[in-house]
Amino acid sequence: MNIHRFEQTIGGHLYNIEVTPSGDRWRAQLHRRPGALTAMMPFYAGTPQEAFQMLTQWLTLAYERQTARASASALTATAPTLARPAS
């Protein structure tokens, strides 16, 4: 089987990505370690490079969204509370 392997660092995490043929397309997915489960869907494209790029773009977007959400939570937690006037 023709397997393309890539390493990509996103958000400080190293991802091992495998791209394999699947019919007339290429399938990119995270490399599965023995005994480890993964729920991530694969990405399909016409070439190995396109499939790899689609998966890394999705991982980058997911990381950026998580970072933005964590930053917003931190800002909310540290924001000063406005006192309400006594009635």
Backbone as ProteinMPNN parsed JSONL, in Angstrom:
{"seq_chain_A": "MNIHRFEQTIGGHLYNIEVTPSGDRWRAQLHRRPGALTAMMPFYAGTPQEAFQMLTQWLTLAYERQTARASASALTATAPTLARPAS", "coords_chain_A": {"N_chain_A": [[0.853, -1.186, 0.0], [0.501, 2.205, -0.766], [1.615, 4.593, 1.241], [1.621, 7.844, 2.499], [3.378, 9.779, 4.748], [3.189, 12.404, 7.086], [4.386, 15.009, 9.224], [3.133, 17.466, 11.337], [3.127, 20.466, 13.103], [0.847, 22.011, 15.139], [-0.385, 24.559, 17.002], [1.504, 24.002, 18.949], [1.369, 21.275, 19.264], [2.372, 18.132, 18.079], [1.381, 16.491, 15.219], [0.915, 13.384, 13.688], [0.34, 12.442, 10.521], [-1.293, 10.375, 8.218], [-1.613, 9.546, 4.824], [-3.495, 7.764, 2.621], [-4.29, 5.701, -0.255], [-7.662, 5.541, -1.433], [-9.747, 4.018, -3.191], [-10.365, 5.96, -5.964], [-9.474, 8.222, -4.792], [-7.665, 10.094, -2.219], [-7.039, 9.516, 1.197], [-6.798, 11.277, 4.167], [-5.76, 11.064, 7.49], [-5.376, 11.169, 11.086], [-2.547, 9.538, 12.399], [-2.966, 6.379, 13.77], [-2.231, 5.185, 16.897], [-1.141, 2.053, 18.258], [-3.749, 0.464, 19.97], [-4.944, 2.845, 20.638], [-7.814, 4.939, 20.426], [-9.583, 6.779, 17.947], [-11.699, 9.405, 17.05], [-11.811, 11.104, 15.0], [-12.838, 12.3, 11.866], [-11.928, 11.192, 8.56], [-10.291, 12.944, 5.842], [-10.919, 13.47, 2.441], [-9.467, 13.692, -0.829], [-8.271, 14.626, -4.146], [-5.502, 14.363, -4.455], [-2.576, 13.287, -2.576], [-1.34, 15.475, -1.254], [-3.355, 17.458, -1.272], [-5.322, 16.248, 0.365], [-3.903, 16.067, 2.767], [-3.517, 18.832, 3.25], [-6.18, 19.666, 3.62], [-6.881, 18.346, 5.998], [-4.974, 19.461, 7.803], [-5.708, 22.145, 7.68], [-8.251, 22.039, 8.866], [-7.551, 21.129, 11.448], [-6.024, 23.323, 12.279], [-7.954, 25.372, 12.264], [-9.693, 24.368, 14.239], [-7.972, 24.468, 16.462], [-7.513, 27.265, 16.61], [-10.105, 28.188, 17.15], [-10.574, 26.993, 19.643], [-8.591, 28.245, 21.157], [-9.443, 30.916, 20.993], [-11.89, 30.707, 22.33], [-11.021, 29.944, 24.885], [-9.571, 32.223, 25.573], [-11.608, 34.147, 25.652], [-13.107, 33.16, 27.775], [-11.279, 33.481, 29.85], [-11.047, 36.266, 29.915], [-13.641, 36.977, 30.679], [-13.74, 35.86, 33.218], [-11.901, 37.403, 34.608], [-12.851, 39.963, 34.414], [-13.883, 43.072, 35.835], [-16.495, 43.301, 38.244], [-19.479, 45.044, 38.076], [-20.901, 47.077, 40.477], [-24.205, 47.09, 41.72], [-26.483, 49.708, 42.202], [-27.943, 50.391, 45.385], [-31.377, 49.81, 46.151]], "CA_chain_A": [[0.0, 0.0, 0.0], [1.242, 3.459, -0.891], [1.271, 5.453, 2.381], [2.385, 9.083, 2.664], [3.363, 10.188, 6.163], [3.55, 13.795, 7.317], [4.35, 15.536, 10.593], [2.725, 18.871, 11.322], [2.935, 21.049, 14.424], [-0.239, 22.997, 15.177], [-0.633, 24.968, 18.374], [2.474, 23.383, 19.843], [1.158, 19.821, 19.309], [2.847, 17.433, 16.889], [0.421, 15.549, 14.661], [1.389, 12.45, 12.672], [-0.759, 12.291, 9.578], [-1.096, 9.384, 7.172], [-2.477, 9.688, 3.665], [-3.511, 6.481, 1.914], [-5.263, 5.661, -1.356], [-8.989, 5.001, -1.13], [-10.404, 4.051, -4.503], [-9.724, 6.944, -6.85], [-9.159, 9.412, -3.982], [-6.682, 9.926, -1.142], [-7.654, 9.683, 2.515], [-5.884, 11.779, 5.2], [-6.254, 10.911, 8.854], [-4.33, 11.127, 12.09], [-1.961, 8.206, 12.576], [-3.506, 5.686, 14.949], [-1.273, 4.42, 17.695], [-1.73, 0.773, 18.673], [-4.584, 0.497, 21.156], [-5.572, 4.161, 20.828], [-9.02, 5.182, 19.646], [-9.704, 8.121, 17.398], [-13.037, 9.667, 16.549], [-11.713, 12.13, 13.977], [-13.194, 11.854, 10.532], [-10.868, 11.367, 7.566], [-10.52, 13.933, 4.793], [-10.659, 12.882, 1.129], [-9.157, 14.642, -1.898], [-7.742, 14.029, -5.368], [-4.07, 14.084, -4.339], [-2.149, 13.18, -1.18], [-1.073, 16.808, -0.701], [-4.645, 18.124, -1.022], [-5.947, 15.623, 1.534], [-3.105, 16.523, 3.906], [-3.819, 20.245, 3.492], [-7.539, 19.788, 4.163], [-6.852, 17.931, 7.401], [-4.233, 20.432, 8.613], [-6.519, 23.37, 7.77], [-9.288, 21.789, 9.853], [-6.91, 21.105, 12.765], [-5.647, 24.704, 12.597], [-9.193, 26.08, 12.599], [-10.152, 23.874, 15.539], [-7.07, 25.016, 17.478], [-7.767, 28.709, 16.725], [-11.405, 28.372, 17.82], [-10.393, 26.624, 21.049], [-7.787, 29.305, 21.77], [-10.301, 32.099, 21.122], [-12.876, 30.417, 23.371], [-10.32, 29.976, 26.174], [-9.244, 33.621, 25.849], [-12.845, 34.827, 26.027], [-13.457, 32.704, 29.132], [-10.333, 34.099, 30.784], [-11.405, 37.676, 30.034], [-14.877, 37.049, 31.454], [-13.427, 35.499, 34.608], [-11.1, 38.455, 35.236], [-13.482, 41.272, 34.242], [-14.413, 43.603, 37.089], [-17.947, 43.217, 38.389], [-20.064, 46.348, 38.365], [-21.806, 47.049, 41.641], [-25.537, 47.631, 41.457], [-26.893, 50.659, 43.242], [-28.962, 49.906, 46.333], [-32.684, 50.4, 45.853]], "C_chain_A": [[0.892, 1.24, 0.0], [0.79, 4.421, 0.219], [2.202, 6.658, 2.407], [2.258, 9.479, 4.126], [3.888, 11.614, 6.278], [3.565, 14.062, 8.81], [4.03, 17.011, 10.486], [2.532, 19.339, 12.751], [1.885, 22.144, 14.323], [-0.502, 23.307, 16.636], [0.298, 24.295, 19.365], [2.325, 21.87, 19.971], [1.642, 19.218, 17.997], [1.801, 16.405, 16.469], [1.118, 14.693, 13.616], [0.205, 12.116, 11.786], [-0.371, 11.265, 8.517], [-2.096, 9.641, 6.057], [-2.36, 8.393, 2.858], [-4.514, 6.53, 0.765], [-6.564, 5.018, -0.896], [-9.796, 5.076, -2.425], [-9.659, 5.0, -5.409], [-9.388, 8.246, -6.118], [-8.07, 9.064, -2.975], [-7.347, 10.293, 0.167], [-6.589, 10.118, 3.519], [-6.544, 11.592, 6.557], [-5.079, 10.935, 9.807], [-3.844, 9.69, 12.215], [-2.498, 7.601, 13.858], [-2.394, 4.912, 15.638], [-1.928, 3.122, 18.118], [-2.517, 0.918, 19.979], [-5.297, 1.814, 21.391], [-6.794, 4.291, 19.922], [-8.983, 6.59, 19.088], [-11.097, 8.276, 16.808], [-13.004, 10.701, 15.428], [-12.022, 11.564, 12.596], [-12.014, 12.035, 9.584], [-11.261, 12.447, 6.559], [-10.091, 13.32, 3.466], [-10.397, 13.977, 0.101], [-8.539, 13.887, -3.08], [-6.27, 13.677, -5.316], [-3.709, 13.943, -2.858], [-1.944, 14.546, -0.525], [-2.364, 17.56, -0.387], [-5.335, 17.555, 0.213], [-5.229, 16.056, 2.804], [-3.439, 17.97, 4.253], [-5.212, 20.438, 4.083], [-7.565, 19.422, 5.642], [-6.117, 18.954, 8.263], [-4.979, 21.756, 8.715], [-7.612, 23.205, 8.823], [-8.703, 21.79, 11.265], [-6.527, 22.518, 13.211], [-6.878, 25.512, 13.008], [-9.708, 25.659, 13.968], [-9.285, 24.431, 16.664], [-7.353, 26.511, 17.689], [-9.093, 28.98, 17.445], [-11.299, 28.063, 19.306], [-9.619, 27.71, 21.795], [-8.624, 30.561, 21.988], [-11.325, 31.907, 22.237], [-12.233, 30.487, 24.754], [-9.97, 31.409, 26.55], [-10.477, 34.391, 26.3], [-13.274, 34.429, 27.438], [-12.557, 33.353, 30.167], [-10.669, 35.57, 30.981], [-12.663, 37.846, 30.877], [-14.601, 36.793, 32.931], [-12.684, 36.613, 35.33], [-11.719, 39.843, 35.104], [-14.021, 41.771, 35.583], [-15.934, 43.533, 37.09], [-18.445, 44.61, 38.772], [-21.042, 46.21, 39.515], [-23.136, 47.675, 41.24], [-25.87, 48.623, 42.572], [-27.982, 50.047, 44.13], [-30.291, 50.559, 46.012], [-33.336, 50.934, 47.086]], "O_chain_A": [[1.909, 1.293, 0.691], [-0.296, 4.996, 0.139], [3.423, 6.512, 2.345], [1.157, 9.51, 4.675], [4.886, 11.982, 5.659], [2.842, 13.419, 9.572], [4.588, 17.721, 9.649], [1.846, 18.679, 13.531], [2.011, 23.079, 13.532], [-0.809, 22.409, 17.42], [-0.088, 24.045, 20.506], [3.08, 21.242, 20.713], [1.347, 19.743, 16.924], [1.389, 15.559, 17.262], [1.83, 15.213, 12.756], [-0.802, 11.576, 12.244], [0.74, 11.29, 7.988], [-3.269, 9.916, 6.306], [-1.266, 7.985, 2.468], [-5.471, 7.302, 0.802], [-6.572, 4.089, -0.088], [-10.446, 6.083, -2.707], [-8.451, 4.861, -5.603], [-9.056, 9.25, -6.749], [-7.616, 7.924, -2.883], [-8.116, 11.251, 0.245], [-5.593, 9.421, 3.709], [-7.717, 11.913, 6.751], [-3.931, 10.748, 9.403], [-4.631, 8.746, 12.145], [-2.484, 8.241, 14.91], [-1.712, 4.092, 15.024], [-3.141, 3.08, 18.318], [-1.999, 1.435, 20.969], [-6.168, 1.897, 22.257], [-6.796, 3.806, 18.791], [-8.41, 7.492, 19.7], [-11.604, 7.372, 16.144], [-14.056, 11.131, 14.954], [-11.536, 10.5, 12.215], [-11.192, 12.93, 9.78], [-12.432, 12.81, 6.45], [-9.021, 12.719, 3.375], [-11.01, 15.044, 0.141], [-8.318, 12.678, -3.019], [-5.821, 12.792, -6.044], [-4.44, 14.417, -1.989], [-2.33, 14.749, 0.626], [-2.46, 18.226, 0.645], [-5.876, 18.31, 1.02], [-5.87, 16.375, 3.805], [-3.625, 18.299, 5.425], [-5.401, 21.285, 4.956], [-8.198, 20.108, 6.444], [-6.589, 19.286, 9.35], [-4.891, 22.428, 9.743], [-7.873, 24.13, 9.591], [-9.283, 22.379, 12.177], [-6.685, 22.868, 14.38], [-6.838, 26.252, 13.991], [-10.114, 26.503, 14.768], [-9.805, 24.823, 17.708], [-7.423, 26.969, 18.829], [-9.184, 29.902, 18.257], [-11.861, 28.778, 20.136], [-9.955, 28.053, 22.929], [-8.533, 31.198, 23.037], [-11.598, 32.833, 23.001], [-12.826, 31.025, 25.69], [-10.062, 31.778, 27.721], [-10.401, 35.197, 27.227], [-13.75, 35.266, 28.205], [-13.018, 33.733, 31.243], [-10.585, 36.075, 32.1], [-12.742, 38.759, 31.699], [-15.178, 37.454, 33.794], [-12.822, 36.756, 36.544], [-11.168, 40.81, 35.63], [-14.552, 40.99, 36.373], [-16.573, 43.69, 36.049], [-17.904, 45.259, 39.668], [-21.901, 45.329, 39.517], [-23.176, 48.666, 40.511], [-25.566, 48.386, 43.741], [-28.827, 49.284, 43.664], [-30.334, 51.731, 45.64], [-34.444, 51.466, 47.017]]}, "name": "protein", "num_of_chains": 1, "seq": "MNIHRFEQTIGGHLYNIEVTPSGDRWRAQLHRRPGALTAMMPFYAGTPQEAFQMLTQWLTLAYERQTARASASALTATAPTLARPAS"}
